[in-house]
């Protein structure tokens, strides 16, 4: 693994290990794969990775097993998107809603709007089209959902107006 990929997987592991146990459950692994696949993995895809590791799906994964599984999913099974555009349409609606929550929008509005409206709102905040390749349109490297959420969070905190993202002010 390159240092960049290793660091990306380490950050994903740390973010998903919310209880600080140093291990990830089947569901947490599924979420990690979803972040990198651009879609929810099937149960069969996740179980297949566990079988390759000779683990039962009810067993927790340590960091080295997580790294191996992510590498296998990417380099051997080719589950991660490569060379394809990363657009807002690749972002799950729940994450688009999380992005909108960073701005001063009413929660009851955020939860009720359609997927198309979610796309339009986030695209407007980012000053991109809904089908724009975010890897090329944004000033920082954004190749997956986690990086997109982190990018928007950082820009909102900075309030520097890059790509039209302006801090919503104190909450």
Secondary structure by P-SEA (a helix, b strand, c coil): ccaaaaaaaaaaaaaacccccccccaaaaaaaaaaaacccccaaaaaaaaaaacccccccccaaaaaaaaaaacccccccccccccccccccaaaaaaaaaaccccaaaaacccaaaaaaaaaaaaccccccccccccccccccaaaaaaaaaaaaaaccccccccccccc
